[in-house]
């Protein structure tokens, strides 16, 4: 059985090819909005919508309905390859299925939303039999050969491709089904590490290492504000030139005649946003890859990132570090390296427990960066102490607490980690009061492969 990986490669299109890419993305966006509107109409009538039925209805009208004809009465969809306006129906069905699955699981969920130009991800799909790869060149329908910055590095069955835009750059993400020998990777170490995420230090490891985040948004914030103000002033001037009231919302369907300087300023702003995102992703990929490659067990906390982002002072630093992306990358890389990923309960008091005797400091506040245990006299750094307590969940066990005093020693739900990292299934025993532990166990395999999301970014591993 093969595994699915994607390789995201930067493209070097000509101006004519860029024009087609933009029109194809606009086509996919408009078809999505049409299908979603029809879906809501079906639900309002008490019917059960079906994406494939909507697709058949669209195919019957797309070449003759006046809404899909140009000024000359010609069906403009004939200039766009059919995959761009066929795949949105499948994507819509997947979005609704995901929505209902999250509701059944009791997770926060929202219905699929309409897409607006400039505020959604521009992309369109190409089926595997509609394009061809040859070295650093990809041949796409309607546009011909497009230069790529590198050749496809995955060997296997090609499943499809998605052309997308990030800032000013265009990329193609090629989905490949690879054999398991290429998917799984070997670890270089068998350590066990607890990780405490923070703002002052992006990650504090139980080994004592503190990893500092590059904080790209913080460093570029001043220039980002300047460029944002420049774009806003030019858009306001275009609004006044068109006869609209200052700072008033534009009527639906109206367009502003933007100057070349306005477009250039918007492009500079988009490039800066893309650079900030790339710096953050590069840092997180390198850190998570190293942790999974060198450890047989990694322990993290189940942080409520959404709730933390509501804090007025911490929202921006937390976003700049990328807490959510950090866990997401750990989860899929742990599968590839056979690393045991353990997620401690959200209410596990990792910072308040003494990592030496287990005494709980109930009076610890967020401002207390260091504290002394009155039970054993140990001096604790807040972040390092939390990382040591998390590491204990993956090794011998936790020392639970009762009313601020240590209780009899109790083993965790996990077996003692072995040097091979291939221990048996988790034992169904939970700590008495040390907090729930959610082990996420993956079967390690030998072999080599490519990092899924590092490959998507087109970066050399």
C-alpha positions as CSV (number, residue, x, y, z in Angstrom):
1,X,0.0,0.0,0.0
2,X,1.4,3.4,-1.0
3,X,1.5,6.6,0.8
4,X,0.6,10.0,-0.5
5,X,3.2,12.9,-0.6
6,X,3.2,16.2,-2.4
7,X,6.1,18.2,-3.8
8,X,5.5,21.9,-4.2
9,X,7.7,23.4,-6.8
10,X,8.0,27.1,-7.8
11,X,7.1,27.9,-11.4
12,X,8.7,30.5,-13.8
13,X,5.7,31.3,-16.1
14,X,5.6,33.9,-18.9
15,X,3.3,36.9,-18.7
16,X,0.8,35.1,-21.0
17,X,0.9,32.0,-18.8
18,X,0.4,34.1,-15.7
19,X,-2.7,35.7,-17.3
20,X,-4.1,32.2,-17.9
21,X,-3.4,31.1,-14.4
22,X,-5.3,34.1,-13.0
23,X,-8.3,33.4,-15.2
24,X,-8.3,29.7,-14.3
25,X,-8.2,30.6,-10.5
26,X,-11.0,33.0,-11.0
27,X,-13.0,30.3,-12.8
28,X,-12.5,27.8,-10.0
29,X,-13.5,30.5,-7.5
30,X,-16.7,31.5,-9.4
31,X,-17.8,27.8,-9.9
32,X,-17.3,27.2,-6.2
33,X,-19.5,30.1,-5.3
34,X,-22.2,29.0,-7.8
35,X,-22.2,25.5,-6.4
36,X,-22.3,26.7,-2.8
37,X,-25.2,29.0,-3.6
38,X,-27.1,26.2,-5.2
39,X,-26.3,23.9,-2.3
40,X,-27.9,26.5,0.1
41,X,-31.0,26.7,-2.1
42,X,-31.4,22.9,-2.0
43,X,-31.2,22.9,1.7
44,X,-33.7,25.8,2.0
45,X,-36.2,23.7,0.0
46,X,-35.7,20.7,2.4
47,X,-33.8,18.6,-0.1
48,X,-30.5,16.8,0.3
49,X,-27.9,18.4,-1.9
50,X,-25.5,16.3,-4.0
51,X,-22.3,17.7,-5.5
52,X,-22.4,15.4,-8.5
53,X,-26.0,16.3,-9.3
54,X,-25.0,20.0,-9.1
55,X,-22.1,19.3,-11.4
56,X,-24.4,17.7,-14.0
57,X,-26.7,20.7,-13.8
58,X,-23.8,23.1,-14.3
59,X,-22.5,21.2,-17.3
60,X,-25.9,21.5,-18.9
61,X,-26.0,25.3,-18.7
62,X,-22.3,26.5,-18.6
63,X,-22.1,27.0,-22.4
64,X,-25.5,28.7,-23.0
65,X,-26.6,30.4,-19.8
66,X,-26.2,34.3,-20.3
67,X,-24.5,34.5,-16.9
68,X,-21.6,32.4,-18.3
69,X,-21.2,34.2,-21.7
70,X,-19.0,37.1,-22.5
71,X,-20.0,40.4,-24.0
72,X,-20.1,38.8,-27.5
73,X,-22.3,36.0,-26.4
74,X,-19.5,33.5,-26.5
75,X,-19.0,30.9,-23.7
76,X,-15.7,32.1,-22.1
77,X,-15.4,28.8,-20.2
78,X,-14.1,27.2,-23.4
79,X,-10.8,29.1,-22.9
80,X,-10.3,27.4,-19.6
81,X,-9.4,23.8,-19.2
82,X,-12.4,21.8,-17.8
83,X,-10.5,20.5,-14.7
84,X,-10.5,24.1,-13.3
85,X,-14.3,24.2,-13.3
86,X,-15.0,20.5,-12.6
87,X,-12.9,20.0,-9.4
88,X,-14.6,22.6,-7.2
89,X,-17.7,20.3,-6.9
90,X,-15.5,17.6,-5.4
91,X,-13.9,20.1,-3.1
92,X,-17.3,21.3,-2.0
93,X,-18.5,17.8,-1.2
94,X,-15.3,17.3,0.9
95,X,-15.8,20.5,2.7
96,X,-19.4,19.7,3.7
97,X,-18.3,16.2,4.7
98,X,-15.6,17.6,6.9
99,X,-18.1,20.0,8.4
100,X,-20.5,17.3,9.5
101,X,-17.7,15.1,10.7
102,X,-16.5,17.8,13.0
103,X,-20.0,18.4,14.3
104,X,-20.4,14.7,15.1
105,X,-17.0,14.7,16.9
106,X,-18.1,17.7,19.0
107,X,-15.4,20.0,17.5
108,X,-15.8,23.6,16.5
109,X,-17.0,23.7,12.9
110,X,-18.2,26.2,10.4
111,X,-20.0,25.7,7.1
112,X,-18.1,26.2,3.8
113,X,-17.9,29.9,2.9
114,X,-18.1,31.9,-0.3
115,X,-14.8,32.9,-1.8
116,X,-13.9,36.5,-2.5
117,X,-11.2,37.6,-4.9
118,X,-8.1,38.8,-3.1
119,X,-9.2,37.2,0.2
120,X,-8.9,33.5,-0.6
121,X,-6.2,31.1,-1.9
122,X,-6.0,31.3,-5.7
123,X,-5.6,27.8,-7.1
124,X,-6.9,25.3,-9.7
125,X,-6.6,21.6,-10.2
126,X,-5.1,19.6,-13.1
127,X,-5.8,15.9,-13.4
128,X,-2.8,13.5,-13.7
129,X,-3.5,12.6,-17.4
130,X,-3.6,16.3,-18.4
131,X,0.0,17.3,-17.7
132,X,3.4,15.8,-18.4
133,X,6.7,16.2,-16.6
134,X,10.1,16.3,-18.3
135,X,13.0,17.3,-16.1
136,X,12.5,20.9,-14.9
137,X,9.6,21.5,-17.3
138,X,5.9,20.7,-16.9
139,X,3.4,20.8,-19.8
140,X,0.0,22.1,-18.7
141,X,-3.1,22.2,-20.8
142,X,-3.9,25.5,-22.7
143,X,-0.5,27.1,-21.8
144,X,2.1,24.5,-22.9
145,X,5.4,24.1,-21.2
146,X,6.1,26.0,-18.0
147,X,9.6,26.1,-16.5
148,X,10.1,24.8,-12.9
149,X,12.8,25.7,-10.5
150,X,13.6,22.0,-9.9
151,X,12.6,18.5,-11.0
152,X,10.2,16.3,-9.2
153,X,12.1,14.5,-6.4
154,X,9.4,11.8,-5.6
155,X,9.3,8.5,-7.4
156,X,5.9,6.9,-7.7
157,X,2.5,7.2,-9.3
158,X,1.4,10.8,-10.0
159,X,-2.1,11.4,-8.8
160,X,-2.7,15.1,-9.8
161,X,-1.4,18.6,-9.5
162,X,-2.6,21.9,-8.1
163,X,-1.4,25.3,-9.4
164,X,-1.5,28.0,-6.8
165,X,-0.3,31.5,-6.1
166,X,1.5,32.8,-3.0
167,X,2.1,36.5,-3.1
168,X,3.5,37.1,-6.6
169,X,4.9,33.6,-7.0
170,X,3.2,30.7,-8.7
171,X,3.7,27.1,-7.6
172,X,2.6,23.6,-8.7
173,X,2.0,21.0,-6.0
174,X,2.3,17.5,-7.5
175,X,0.6,14.7,-5.5
176,X,2.5,11.3,-5.7
177,X,1.7,7.9,-4.3
178,X,5.1,6.6,-3.1
179,X,6.0,3.2,-1.7
180,X,6.3,2.8,2.0
181,X,10.1,2.4,1.8
182,X,10.3,5.9,0.5
183,X,7.7,7.3,2.9
184,X,9.2,6.2,6.1
185,X,12.5,7.5,7.4
186,X,15.1,6.3,9.9
187,X,15.8,8.0,13.2
188,X,19.3,9.0,14.1
189,X,18.6,8.9,17.9
190,X,16.5,7.3,20.6
191,X,16.1,10.1,23.0
192,X,13.0,11.3,24.8
193,X,12.2,14.9,25.1
194,X,9.5,17.1,26.6
195,X,8.8,20.4,24.9
196,X,7.3,23.5,26.5
197,X,6.3,26.1,24.0
198,X,6.5,29.8,24.8
199,X,7.0,33.3,23.6
200,X,10.3,34.2,25.3
201,X,11.8,31.0,24.0
202,X,9.9,29.3,21.2
203,X,10.6,25.9,22.6
204,X,12.3,24.8,25.9
205,X,13.5,21.2,25.7
206,X,13.8,19.0,28.7
207,X,17.5,18.6,27.8
208,X,18.0,22.3,28.9
209,X,18.2,23.7,25.3
210,X,16.2,26.8,24.5
211,X,15.3,27.4,20.9
212,X,14.7,31.0,20.0
213,X,12.2,31.8,17.3
214,X,13.2,34.2,14.5
215,X,10.0,36.3,15.1
216,X,9.8,37.5,11.5
217,X,6.6,39.5,12.0
218,X,8.0,41.4,14.9
219,X,11.2,42.4,13.0
220,X,9.3,43.4,9.8
221,X,6.3,45.0,11.5
222,X,7.5,48.6,11.0
223,X,8.1,48.1,7.3
224,X,4.8,46.2,7.0
225,X,2.9,49.1,8.5
226,X,4.5,51.6,6.2
227,X,3.8,49.6,3.0
228,X,0.2,48.9,4.2
229,X,-0.4,52.6,4.7
230,X,1.0,53.3,1.2
231,X,-1.5,50.9,-0.4
232,X,-4.3,52.3,1.7
233,X,-3.6,55.9,0.6
234,X,-3.5,54.9,-3.1
235,X,-6.7,52.9,-2.8
236,X,-8.4,55.9,-1.1
237,X,-7.3,58.2,-3.9
238,X,-8.7,55.8,-6.5
239,X,-12.0,55.7,-4.5
240,X,-12.3,59.5,-4.5
241,X,-11.4,59.7,-8.2
242,X,-14.2,57.3,-9.0
243,X,-16.7,59.5,-7.1
244,X,-17.2,57.4,-4.0
245,X,-17.5,58.9,-0.5
246,X,-14.3,58.7,1.6
247,X,-13.9,55.5,3.6
248,X,-17.4,54.3,2.5
249,X,-17.8,50.7,1.5
250,X,-18.0,50.1,-2.2
251,X,-21.2,49.0,-3.8
252,X,-21.3,45.3,-4.7
253,X,-19.9,44.7,-8.2
254,X,-18.1,48.0,-8.5
255,X,-14.4,48.1,-9.4
256,X,-11.7,50.7,-8.9
257,X,-9.4,51.8,-11.6
258,X,-6.0,51.3,-9.9
259,X,-2.9,53.0,-11.1
260,X,0.3,51.2,-11.8
261,X,1.9,52.6,-8.7
262,X,-1.0,51.2,-6.6
263,X,-0.5,47.7,-8.1
264,X,3.3,47.9,-7.5
265,X,2.7,48.9,-3.9
266,X,0.3,46.0,-3.4
267,X,2.9,43.6,-4.9
268,X,5.6,44.8,-2.5
269,X,3.2,44.3,0.4
270,X,2.4,40.8,-0.8
271,X,6.1,39.9,-1.2
272,X,6.7,41.0,2.4
273,X,3.9,38.9,3.8
274,X,5.1,35.9,1.8
275,X,8.7,36.4,3.1
276,X,7.4,36.5,6.7
277,X,5.4,33.3,6.2
278,X,8.4,31.6,4.6
279,X,10.8,32.5,7.4
280,X,8.4,31.1,10.0
281,X,7.7,27.9,8.1
282,X,11.4,27.3,7.5
283,X,12.2,27.6,11.2
284,X,9.4,25.3,12.3
285,X,10.2,22.7,9.7
286,X,13.9,22.5,10.7
287,X,13.0,22.3,14.4
288,X,10.2,19.7,14.1
289,X,12.3,17.6,11.8
290,X,15.2,17.6,14.2
291,X,13.0,16.6,17.1
292,X,11.4,13.7,15.3
293,X,14.6,12.5,13.8
294,X,16.6,12.4,17.1
295,X,13.8,11.2,19.5
296,X,11.9,8.1,20.0
297,X,9.3,9.9,22.1
298,X,8.2,13.5,22.0
299,X,5.8,15.0,24.6
300,X,3.9,18.3,24.1
301,X,0.9,20.0,25.7
302,X,-2.6,20.2,24.3
303,X,-2.6,24.0,24.1
304,X,-5.8,26.0,23.5
305,X,-4.2,28.1,20.8
306,X,-7.5,29.7,19.8
307,X,-8.2,30.8,23.3
308,X,-4.6,32.1,23.7
309,X,-5.0,34.2,20.5
310,X,-7.8,36.2,22.3
311,X,-5.2,37.7,24.7
312,X,-4.6,41.3,23.6
313,X,-0.8,41.2,24.4
314,X,0.1,37.6,23.6
315,X,-1.9,37.1,20.4
316,X,0.7,38.6,18.0
317,X,3.8,36.9,19.6
318,X,2.0,33.5,19.7
319,X,1.0,33.8,16.0
320,X,4.6,34.9,15.2
321,X,6.0,31.7,16.7
322,X,3.4,29.4,15.2
323,X,2.1,27.2,17.9
324,X,-0.6,25.5,15.8
325,X,1.8,24.9,12.9
326,X,4.3,23.4,15.3
327,X,2.0,20.7,16.5
328,X,0.6,20.0,13.0
329,X,4.1,19.3,11.7
330,X,5.0,17.2,14.6
331,X,2.0,15.0,14.1
332,X,2.7,14.0,10.5
333,X,6.5,13.8,10.8
334,X,6.1,11.5,13.8
335,X,4.4,9.0,11.5
336,X,7.3,9.1,9.1
337,X,10.0,8.6,11.7
338,X,8.2,6.1,13.9
339,X,8.3,8.6,16.8
340,X,5.9,8.2,19.7
341,X,4.0,11.5,20.0
342,X,2.4,12.1,23.4
343,X,0.0,14.9,24.0
344,X,-0.5,15.8,27.7
345,X,-3.9,16.9,28.8
346,X,-4.7,20.6,28.5
347,X,-5.1,20.9,32.3
348,X,-2.0,19.0,33.3
349,X,-0.1,21.5,35.6
350,X,3.4,21.0,34.0
351,X,4.7,24.4,35.2
352,X,3.3,24.1,38.8
353,X,4.6,20.6,39.6
354,X,8.1,20.3,41.1
355,X,10.0,18.1,38.6
356,X,12.1,16.7,41.6
357,X,9.5,15.8,44.3
358,X,6.1,16.4,42.6
359,X,4.9,19.2,45.0
360,X,2.3,21.5,43.3
361,X,2.8,25.2,43.5
362,X,-0.8,26.3,43.3
363,X,0.1,30.0,43.7
364,X,2.3,30.2,40.6
365,X,1.3,33.0,38.2
366,X,2.2,33.7,34.6
367,X,4.7,36.4,35.8
368,X,6.7,34.0,38.0
369,X,9.5,32.8,35.7
370,X,11.5,31.2,38.6
371,X,10.4,29.6,41.8
372,X,11.7,27.5,44.7
373,X,10.0,24.3,45.9
374,X,9.4,24.6,49.7
375,X,9.2,20.8,49.9
376,X,12.7,19.9,48.6
377,X,14.3,23.3,48.1
378,X,14.9,22.8,44.3
379,X,15.3,26.0,42.2
380,X,13.1,25.9,39.1
381,X,13.1,27.8,35.9
382,X,9.4,27.8,34.9
383,X,9.8,26.6,31.3
384,X,12.5,24.0,31.9
385,X,10.6,22.6,34.9
386,X,7.5,22.2,32.6
387,X,9.6,20.5,30.0
388,X,11.0,18.0,32.6
389,X,7.5,17.2,33.8
390,X,6.4,16.6,30.3
391,X,9.3,14.3,29.6
392,X,8.4,12.2,32.6
393,X,5.1,11.3,30.9
394,X,7.1,9.4,28.3
395,X,9.6,7.7,30.6
396,X,8.9,6.1,34.0
397,X,5.8,8.0,35.2
398,X,4.5,11.0,37.0
399,X,4.6,11.8,40.7
400,X,1.0,12.9,41.3
401,X,0.0,15.4,43.9
402,X,-2.7,15.6,46.6
403,X,-3.4,19.0,48.2
404,X,0.0,20.3,47.4
405,X,1.9,17.3,48.7
406,X,3.3,14.4,46.7
407,X,1.2,11.2,46.7
408,X,2.4,7.6,46.2
409,X,4.3,7.0,43.0
410,X,2.1,6.0,40.1
411,X,3.0,4.8,36.6
412,X,1.7,6.6,33.5
413,X,-0.4,5.2,30.7
414,X,2.8,4.5,28.7
415,X,5.3,1.8,29.1
416,X,8.9,2.7,29.9
417,X,10.5,3.7,26.6
418,X,13.0,1.3,25.2
419,X,16.1,2.2,23.2
420,X,14.5,0.9,20.0
421,X,11.3,2.9,20.5
422,X,9.2,0.0,19.4
423,X,7.5,-0.8,22.7
424,X,4.2,-2.6,22.8
425,X,0.8,-0.9,22.9
426,X,0.0,1.6,25.6
427,X,-1.0,0.1,28.9
428,X,-4.6,1.1,30.0
429,X,-3.5,2.7,33.3
430,X,-3.8,6.4,33.9
431,X,-2.1,8.6,36.5
432,X,-4.2,9.2,39.7
433,X,-4.0,12.9,39.5
434,X,-1.2,13.8,37.2
435,X,-3.4,14.7,34.2
436,X,-4.6,12.6,31.3
437,X,-2.1,11.5,28.7
438,X,-3.1,10.9,25.1
439,X,-0.5,8.7,23.4
440,X,-0.4,8.8,19.7
441,X,1.5,5.7,18.6
442,X,2.8,5.1,15.1
443,X,4.5,2.0,13.8
444,X,8.1,2.8,12.9
445,X,9.4,1.5,9.6
446,X,12.9,1.5,8.0
447,X,13.6,3.3,4.8
448,X,14.1,6.8,3.5
449,X,11.8,9.4,2.0
450,X,11.0,13.0,1.8
451,X,9.5,15.3,4.4
452,X,6.0,15.9,3.3
453,X,5.6,19.6,3.9
454,X,9.2,20.4,3.4
455,X,8.8,18.8,0.0
456,X,5.6,20.9,-0.5
457,X,7.7,24.0,0.1
458,X,10.2,22.9,-2.5
459,X,13.1,23.3,0.0
460,X,16.0,20.9,0.0
461,X,15.9,18.6,3.0
